[in-house]
Structures are given as structure tokens and as C-alpha cells.
Amino acid sequence: MRTGCVSVVIPIYNEEANLPELLRRCLEMGRTLDRAFEIVLVDDGSKDGSRQMLTAAAERDTAHVVAVLLNRNYGQHAAVMAGLAQARGDIVVTLDGDLQNPPEEVPKLVAAAIKTTGEGSVILLGAEERDQVVAFTVQATAPRATSS
């Protein structure tokens, strides 16, 4: 775990059309944070060009983009869990790859979580109600997996 770091975990399945915009907005959002950040993108066995796009993005920006490539489609839940296993931040936010949840909301979630829980480790889940932040304090993190 990396103290003072925000990890944004995003499961990806056939999101080739959304990826350029998703990456651009996530990287812009990360640069507004007052702490280190990483974007953990988990390809869940996509059949389009998503896998290649994630690999290229991770190679271009090794400081901020992590590509986790699953060998087949395991489903969104498993992809999120794989991303959580790879996340190094003490604050973790999950987003969907289709931009249904705007990345620009992440700084608000992070600020609310820090205000609510202090600087401890948290996993944030955005709720449909825009005023609400669901934060769970985490005592331990899973070891980083190397491949799936």
C-alpha cells in the first residue's frame, strides 16, 4: 500500500470507443488531486481493441496507468476484485468504464472520505445519490497479483 495515493479501479469490457475519453478525463482528474494517483484499468477479456489500448496507455504513462489483463471474461465483479488486488493506494475509488460515473467527481469523494475517516485506508463506492459517499475503512490489503 502506498500512503497518500489514490487508486481509481475501472473494469473494462469492450469499451474501445470510450477509452480515449475515459483515459483523458481520468488523467486530468488525477492531476487535480493533492496526492499521488494511479488509474488501474482491468480488461475483462474484451473482444474489441480495448486490451491493446490499455497496454499502450500503460506503456505511455507508467507513473499513472496500470493495465491488468484478464485472460478471459470473468465478469465485472471479478474484474473489480482483480483491480483492487493490484491497487496500491490507501484510498481506492471504483468507476465504470462507460463514463456513467464522471471521473471529475473523484476528488469530491476523496475529500469527503478523508474528512469522514481521516487518513486511514478506504475503498470508496459512488452512490447514485450525488450527496452521499459510501466509505469503508480497510485494515489490510491483498498482496499484488502478477497475472490472471
C-alpha positions in Angstrom: 0.0 0.0 0.0 1.2 3.5 -0.8 0.2 6.1 1.7 -1.1 9.4 0.2 -2.1 7.7 -3.1 -5.5 7.4 -4.7 -6.1 4.4 -6.9 -9.0 4.5 -9.4 -10.1 1.0 -10.4 -12.0 0.7 -13.6 -13.2 -2.6 -15.1 -13.2 -2.6 -18.9 -15.2 -4.8 -21.3 -15.4 -3.8 -25.0 -15.0 -0.1 -24.2 -12.8 0.7 -27.2 -15.0 3.7 -28.2 -14.9 5.2 -24.7 -11.3 4.6 -23.7 -9.7 7.7 -25.2 -12.2 10.0 -23.4 -12.1 7.9 -20.2 -8.3 8.0 -20.1 -8.1 11.7 -20.8 -10.7 12.6 -18.2 -9.2 10.3 -15.5 -5.7 11.6 -16.1 -6.9 15.2 -16.0 -8.8 14.4 -12.8 -5.8 12.8 -11.2 -3.6 15.9 -11.8 -6.1 17.9 -9.7 -5.6 15.7 -6.6 -3.3 16.9 -3.9 -1.7 13.4 -3.8 -0.2 10.7 -6.0 -2.7 8.7 -8.1 -2.9 5.7 -10.3 -5.6 4.6 -12.8 -6.0 0.8 -12.7 -7.8 -0.4 -15.8 -8.8 -4.1 -15.8 -9.5 -5.6 -19.2 -12.1 -8.3 -18.6 -11.5 -10.3 -21.8 -12.6 -7.7 -24.3 -13.1 -8.8 -27.9 -12.5 -5.3 -29.4 -9.3 -3.3 -29.2 -9.6 -2.4 -25.6 -6.8 -4.7 -24.4 -4.3 -3.2 -26.9 -5.4 0.4 -26.0 -4.9 -0.3 -22.2 -1.5 -1.8 -22.8 -0.4 1.2 -24.9 -1.7 3.6 -22.3 0.2 1.9 -19.5 3.4 1.9 -21.6 2.9 5.6 -22.4 2.3 6.7 -18.7 4.0 4.2 -16.4 3.7 6.5 -13.5 -0.1 6.7 -13.6 -1.7 4.0 -15.7 -1.8 0.3 -14.7 -3.2 -2.2 -17.2 -4.5 -5.5 -15.7 -5.3 -8.0 -18.5 -7.5 -11.0 -17.6 -7.2 -14.0 -19.9 -11.0 -14.2 -20.5 -14.3 -12.6 -19.5 -14.8 -13.3 -15.8 -17.5 -10.6 -15.2 -17.5 -7.1 -13.7 -17.3 -8.3 -10.1 -14.2 -10.4 -10.7 -12.6 -7.6 -12.8 -13.1 -5.1 -9.9 -11.6 -7.6 -7.4 -8.6 -8.1 -9.7 -8.2 -4.3 -9.8 -8.5 -4.0 -6.1 -5.7 -6.6 -5.7 -3.4 -4.5 -7.9 -4.3 -1.1 -6.4 -1.6 0.4 -4.3 -3.4 3.5 -3.0 -4.6 3.9 0.6 -7.7 5.4 -1.0 -9.4 3.3 -3.7 -12.3 4.5 -5.9 -14.2 2.3 -8.4 -15.7 3.7 -11.6 -17.4 2.1 -14.6 -15.6 2.2 -18.0 -18.7 3.6 -19.8 -18.3 7.1 -18.1 -21.7 6.6 -16.4 -19.9 7.9 -13.2 -17.9 11.0 -14.1 -14.2 10.9 -13.1 -14.5 14.5 -12.2 -16.4 13.5 -9.1 -13.5 11.5 -7.7 -11.8 14.5 -5.9 -15.1 15.2 -4.1 -15.3 11.6 -3.0 -11.7 11.6 -1.8 -12.2 14.8 0.1 -15.3 13.5 1.8 -13.7 10.2 2.7 -10.7 11.9 4.3 -13.0 14.3 6.2 -15.1 11.3 7.4 -12.4 8.7 8.1 -9.2 10.6 8.5 -6.1 9.5 6.5 -6.8 5.8 7.0 -7.2 3.3 4.1 -10.6 3.4 2.4 -12.4 2.0 -0.5 -15.0 4.4 -2.0 -18.1 3.4 -3.8 -20.0 6.1 -5.6 -23.7 6.1 -5.0 -26.4 7.4 -7.3 -27.4 10.0 -4.8 -24.8 12.6 -5.6 -24.6 13.9 -2.0 -23.7 10.5 -0.5 -20.3 8.9 -0.2 -20.1 5.3 1.0 -16.7 4.7 2.6 -15.4 1.5 4.2 -12.3 1.6 6.3 -9.9 -1.2 5.3 -7.5 -2.7 7.8 -5.5 -4.8 5.4 -4.8 -5.0 1.7 -4.4 -8.0 -0.5 -1.0 -8.8 -2.0 -0.4 -7.6 -5.5 -1.1 -10.3 -8.1 1.2 -10.6 -11.1 -1.2 -12.0 -13.7 -4.6 -13.7 -14.1 
